[in-house]
């Protein structure tokens, strides 16, 4: 058997070195904590400064703004400006309504020279037009006439229909009058909506 060699391990030296390493590690960890505490302090100081700015500096500006807005002179000026704006809007709406009404009125049929010509030409010398009334809103020309015989009155209504100038022509017959016959014919013009008002 071989002889055992003596172990040259010194446990006491190993324990001393472990204690030194532990102490060094604690010192390094403490330095990290101090660094984190310093960063936290800087962040808190910046937050405090920002809060100070908001509370005092901006607070003073907000108070000045509130005083400006709450000033009776400013409120009166604002109320006057709002009244002028409301009056302007009202006038603009009224002007728009008047323009629309004018366009509507201008779109209604008119008893113009051409229409008078059609009414006179259809008479063909056989009928006398005694009276003529016109409703632009309804687009109706009412013709009262006289003639010597009943066939002439119906021929007049037929001539008006064939002229193509009216959407529709109504003739309800004749009556015996002084020195001949009297009749009425209703000529319907096309309204803005595209239909005759009957």
ZALUMFI-834553 format. One record per residue (C-alpha): residue number from 0; x, y, z; residue in one letter. Coordinates in nm, 3 decimals, padded with zeros to 5 digits, m for minus. Example, Ala and Ser with C-alpha at 12.3 -4.5 7.8 and 13.67 -1.06 7.14 Angstrom:
2
k=0 c1=01.230 c2=m00.450 c3=00.780 r=a
k=1 c1=01.367 c2=m00.106 c3=00.714 r=s
***
This chain:
198
k=0 c1=00.000 c2=00.000 c3=00.000 r=x
k=1 c1=00.105 c2=00.335 c3=m00.066 r=x
k=2 c1=00.142 c2=00.591 c3=00.198 r=x
k=3 c1=m00.094 c2=00.885 c3=00.212 r=x
k=4 c1=00.047 c2=01.221 c3=00.153 r=x
k=5 c1=m00.035 c2=01.491 c3=00.395 r=x
k=6 c1=m00.301 c2=01.736 c3=00.275 r=x
k=7 c1=m00.167 c2=02.084 c3=00.246 r=x
k=8 c1=m00.506 c2=02.254 c3=00.244 r=x
k=9 c1=m00.533 c2=02.530 c3=00.500 r=x
k=10 c1=m00.897 c2=02.573 c3=00.591 r=x
k=11 c1=m00.833 c2=02.883 c3=00.795 r=x
k=12 c1=m00.684 c2=03.070 c3=00.500 r=x
k=13 c1=m00.982 c2=02.965 c3=00.283 r=x
k=14 c1=m01.228 c2=03.100 c3=00.539 r=x
k=15 c1=m01.044 c2=03.430 c3=00.560 r=x
k=16 c1=m01.051 c2=03.468 c3=00.180 r=x
k=17 c1=m01.426 c2=03.386 c3=00.166 r=x
k=18 c1=m01.492 c2=03.652 c3=00.428 r=x
k=19 c1=m01.294 c2=03.909 c3=00.225 r=x
k=20 c1=m01.488 c2=03.822 c3=m00.090 r=x
k=21 c1=m01.821 c2=03.855 c3=00.090 r=x
k=22 c1=m01.724 c2=04.196 c3=00.232 r=x
k=23 c1=m01.617 c2=04.319 c3=m00.116 r=x
k=24 c1=m01.943 c2=04.199 c3=m00.269 r=x
k=25 c1=m02.148 c2=04.383 c3=m00.005 r=x
k=26 c1=m01.953 c2=04.705 c3=m00.070 r=x
k=27 c1=m02.022 c2=04.681 c3=m00.446 r=x
k=28 c1=m02.395 c2=04.615 c3=m00.383 r=x
k=29 c1=m02.410 c2=04.917 c3=m00.154 r=x
k=30 c1=m02.263 c2=05.135 c3=m00.428 r=x
k=31 c1=m02.541 c2=05.024 c3=m00.663 r=x
k=32 c1=m02.803 c2=05.112 c3=m00.404 r=x
k=33 c1=m02.654 c2=05.458 c3=m00.360 r=x
k=34 c1=m02.661 c2=05.511 c3=m00.737 r=x
k=35 c1=m03.029 c2=05.404 c3=m00.756 r=x
k=36 c1=m03.116 c2=05.631 c3=m00.463 r=x
k=37 c1=m02.944 c2=05.926 c3=m00.634 r=x
k=38 c1=m03.138 c2=05.860 c3=m00.960 r=x
k=39 c1=m03.464 c2=05.842 c3=m00.766 r=x
k=40 c1=m03.383 c2=06.170 c3=m00.594 r=x
k=41 c1=m03.317 c2=06.340 c3=m00.930 r=x
k=42 c1=m03.648 c2=06.209 c3=m01.069 r=x
k=43 c1=m03.835 c2=06.331 c3=m00.761 r=x
k=44 c1=m03.671 c2=06.674 c3=m00.787 r=x
k=45 c1=m03.768 c2=06.704 c3=m01.157 r=x
k=46 c1=m04.126 c2=06.598 c3=m01.079 r=x
k=47 c1=m04.145 c2=06.851 c3=m00.798 r=x
k=48 c1=m04.020 c2=07.127 c3=m01.027 r=x
k=49 c1=m04.276 c2=07.031 c3=m01.292 r=x
k=50 c1=m04.555 c2=07.028 c3=m01.032 r=x
k=51 c1=m04.439 c2=07.369 c3=m00.911 r=x
k=52 c1=m04.454 c2=07.503 c3=m01.267 r=x
k=53 c1=m04.806 c2=07.368 c3=m01.316 r=x
k=54 c1=m04.939 c2=07.482 c3=m00.982 r=x
k=55 c1=m04.782 c2=07.826 c3=m00.950 r=x
k=56 c1=m04.675 c2=07.950 c3=m01.291 r=x
k=57 c1=m04.955 c2=07.802 c3=m01.501 r=x
k=58 c1=m05.198 c2=07.858 c3=m01.216 r=x
k=59 c1=m05.124 c2=08.230 c3=m01.228 r=x
k=60 c1=m05.172 c2=08.232 c3=m01.605 r=x
k=61 c1=m05.502 c2=08.046 c3=m01.567 r=x
k=62 c1=m05.618 c2=08.296 c3=m01.307 r=x
k=63 c1=m05.527 c2=08.583 c3=m01.541 r=x
k=64 c1=m05.720 c2=08.412 c3=m01.823 r=x
k=65 c1=m06.022 c2=08.357 c3=m01.598 r=x
k=66 c1=m06.011 c2=08.721 c3=m01.493 r=x
k=67 c1=m05.995 c2=08.830 c3=m01.858 r=x
k=68 c1=m06.287 c2=08.607 c3=m01.955 r=x
k=69 c1=m06.489 c2=08.701 c3=m01.647 r=x
k=70 c1=m06.443 c2=09.074 c3=m01.706 r=x
k=71 c1=m06.786 c2=09.237 c3=m01.758 r=x
k=72 c1=m06.655 c2=09.447 c3=m02.048 r=x
k=73 c1=m06.533 c2=09.131 c3=m02.227 r=x
k=74 c1=m06.858 c2=08.950 c3=m02.159 r=x
k=75 c1=m07.058 c2=09.242 c3=m02.298 r=x
k=76 c1=m06.837 c2=09.252 c3=m02.610 r=x
k=77 c1=m06.874 c2=08.876 c3=m02.652 r=x
k=78 c1=m07.255 c2=08.899 c3=m02.616 r=x
k=79 c1=m07.262 c2=09.177 c3=m02.878 r=x
k=80 c1=m07.046 c2=08.971 c3=m03.114 r=x
k=81 c1=m07.275 c2=08.669 c3=m03.067 r=x
k=82 c1=m07.581 c2=08.887 c3=m03.137 r=x
k=83 c1=m07.419 c2=09.020 c3=m03.456 r=x
k=84 c1=m07.328 c2=08.662 c3=m03.559 r=x
k=85 c1=m07.686 c2=08.545 c3=m03.495 r=x
k=86 c1=m07.826 c2=08.840 c3=m03.693 r=x
k=87 c1=m07.585 c2=08.764 c3=m03.979 r=x
k=88 c1=m07.689 c2=08.396 c3=m03.982 r=x
k=89 c1=m08.057 c2=08.496 c3=m03.974 r=x
k=90 c1=m08.010 c2=08.738 c3=m04.265 r=x
k=91 c1=m07.816 c2=08.478 c3=m04.461 r=x
k=92 c1=m08.094 c2=08.223 c3=m04.407 r=x
k=93 c1=m08.358 c2=08.480 c3=m04.506 r=x
k=94 c1=m08.161 c2=08.574 c3=m04.820 r=x
k=95 c1=m08.128 c2=08.204 c3=m04.908 r=x
k=96 c1=m08.503 c2=08.156 c3=m04.860 r=x
k=97 c1=m08.579 c2=08.460 c3=m05.076 r=x
k=98 c1=m08.345 c2=08.332 c3=m05.350 r=x
k=99 c1=m08.522 c2=07.994 c3=m05.339 r=x
k=100 c1=m08.863 c2=08.163 c3=m05.355 r=x
k=101 c1=m08.753 c2=08.379 c3=m05.648 r=x
k=102 c1=m08.620 c2=08.074 c3=m05.833 r=x
k=103 c1=m08.949 c2=07.898 c3=m05.765 r=x
k=104 c1=m09.154 c2=08.195 c3=m05.887 r=x
k=105 c1=m08.938 c2=08.232 c3=m06.196 r=x
k=106 c1=m08.983 c2=07.864 c3=m06.276 r=x
k=107 c1=m09.364 c2=07.897 c3=m06.299 r=x
k=108 c1=m09.508 c2=07.927 c3=m06.646 r=x
k=109 c1=m09.574 c2=08.274 c3=m06.776 r=x
k=110 c1=m09.840 c2=08.393 c3=m07.015 r=x
k=111 c1=m09.598 c2=08.540 c3=m07.265 r=x
k=112 c1=m09.634 c2=08.682 c3=m07.616 r=x
k=113 c1=m09.594 c2=08.337 c3=m07.772 r=x
k=114 c1=m09.878 c2=08.194 c3=m07.563 r=x
k=115 c1=m10.101 c2=08.490 c3=m07.652 r=x
k=116 c1=m10.019 c2=08.421 c3=m08.016 r=x
k=117 c1=m10.121 c2=08.055 c3=m07.982 r=x
k=118 c1=m10.452 c2=08.155 c3=m07.818 r=x
k=119 c1=m10.526 c2=08.412 c3=m08.091 r=x
k=120 c1=m10.416 c2=08.190 c3=m08.382 r=x
k=121 c1=m10.636 c2=07.900 c3=m08.264 r=x
k=122 c1=m10.938 c2=08.131 c3=m08.295 r=x
k=123 c1=m10.882 c2=08.133 c3=m08.674 r=x
k=124 c1=m11.120 c2=08.427 c3=m08.712 r=x
k=125 c1=m11.412 c2=08.207 c3=m08.599 r=x
k=126 c1=m11.405 c2=08.288 c3=m08.226 r=x
k=127 c1=m11.379 c2=08.614 c3=m08.032 r=x
k=128 c1=m11.180 c2=08.603 c3=m07.707 r=x
k=129 c1=m11.384 c2=08.803 c3=m07.457 r=x
k=130 c1=m11.178 c2=08.753 c3=m07.141 r=x
k=131 c1=m10.852 c2=08.589 c3=m07.037 r=x
k=132 c1=m10.737 c2=08.514 c3=m06.683 r=x
k=133 c1=m10.417 c2=08.343 c3=m06.583 r=x
k=134 c1=m10.302 c2=08.175 c3=m06.260 r=x
k=135 c1=m09.923 c2=08.141 c3=m06.263 r=x
k=136 c1=m09.927 c2=07.931 c3=m05.946 r=x
k=137 c1=m10.159 c2=07.676 c3=m06.107 r=x
k=138 c1=m10.037 c2=07.734 c3=m06.464 r=x
k=139 c1=m10.394 c2=07.774 c3=m06.595 r=x
k=140 c1=m10.513 c2=08.019 c3=m06.858 r=x
k=141 c1=m10.892 c2=08.050 c3=m06.858 r=x
k=142 c1=m11.028 c2=08.180 c3=m07.190 r=x
k=143 c1=m11.385 c2=08.308 c3=m07.216 r=x
k=144 c1=m11.501 c2=08.345 c3=m07.574 r=x
k=145 c1=m11.800 c2=08.388 c3=m07.800 r=x
k=146 c1=m11.884 c2=08.254 c3=m08.144 r=x
k=147 c1=m12.175 c2=08.229 c3=m08.388 r=x
k=148 c1=m12.217 c2=07.850 c3=m08.373 r=x
k=149 c1=m12.142 c2=07.564 c3=m08.131 r=x
k=150 c1=m11.904 c2=07.388 c3=m08.372 r=x
k=151 c1=m11.676 c2=07.688 c3=m08.373 r=x
k=152 c1=m11.629 c2=07.668 c3=m07.994 r=x
k=153 c1=m11.531 c2=07.299 c3=m08.003 r=x
k=154 c1=m11.304 c2=07.364 c3=m08.306 r=x
k=155 c1=m11.126 c2=07.635 c3=m08.102 r=x
k=156 c1=m11.063 c2=07.386 c3=m07.818 r=x
k=157 c1=m10.938 c2=07.129 c3=m08.071 r=x
k=158 c1=m10.698 c2=07.383 c3=m08.227 r=x
k=159 c1=m10.555 c2=07.460 c3=m07.883 r=x
k=160 c1=m10.502 c2=07.087 c3=m07.813 r=x
k=161 c1=m10.327 c2=07.032 c3=m08.147 r=x
k=162 c1=m10.098 c2=07.333 c3=m08.095 r=x
k=163 c1=m09.888 c2=07.133 c3=m07.843 r=x
k=164 c1=m09.836 c2=07.447 c3=m07.634 r=x
k=165 c1=m10.036 c2=07.318 c3=m07.336 r=x
k=166 c1=m10.016 c2=07.009 c3=m07.119 r=x
k=167 c1=m10.394 c2=06.976 c3=m07.136 r=x
k=168 c1=m10.698 c2=07.169 c3=m07.262 r=x
k=169 c1=m11.044 c2=07.138 c3=m07.103 r=x
k=170 c1=m11.362 c2=07.239 c3=m07.285 r=x
k=171 c1=m11.698 c2=07.169 c3=m07.119 r=x
k=172 c1=m11.936 c2=07.295 c3=m07.386 r=x
k=173 c1=m12.117 c2=07.617 c3=m07.467 r=x
k=174 c1=m12.420 c2=07.822 c3=m07.367 r=x
k=175 c1=m12.652 c2=08.027 c3=m07.571 r=x
k=176 c1=m12.573 c2=08.395 c3=m07.523 r=x
k=177 c1=m12.670 c2=08.732 c3=m07.668 r=x
k=178 c1=m12.610 c2=08.718 c3=m08.044 r=x
k=179 c1=m12.443 c2=08.374 c3=m08.041 r=x
k=180 c1=m12.281 c2=08.127 c3=m07.807 r=x
k=181 c1=m12.041 c2=08.170 c3=m07.514 r=x
k=182 c1=m11.790 c2=07.915 c3=m07.383 r=x
k=183 c1=m11.487 c2=07.870 c3=m07.159 r=x
k=184 c1=m11.168 c2=07.682 c3=m07.230 r=x
k=185 c1=m10.903 c2=07.601 c3=m06.965 r=x
k=186 c1=m10.549 c2=07.566 c3=m07.093 r=x
k=187 c1=m10.309 c2=07.391 c3=m06.851 r=x
k=188 c1=m09.941 c2=07.469 c3=m06.878 r=x
k=189 c1=m09.665 c2=07.241 c3=m06.752 r=x
k=190 c1=m09.561 c2=07.337 c3=m06.399 r=x
k=191 c1=m09.205 c2=07.316 c3=m06.260 r=x
k=192 c1=m09.278 c2=06.967 c3=m06.122 r=x
k=193 c1=m09.348 c2=06.850 c3=m06.476 r=x
k=194 c1=m09.725 c2=06.806 c3=m06.449 r=x
k=195 c1=m10.027 c2=07.021 c3=m06.523 r=x
k=196 c1=m10.236 c2=07.130 c3=m06.225 r=x
k=197 c1=m10.590 c2=07.023 c3=m06.299 r=x
***
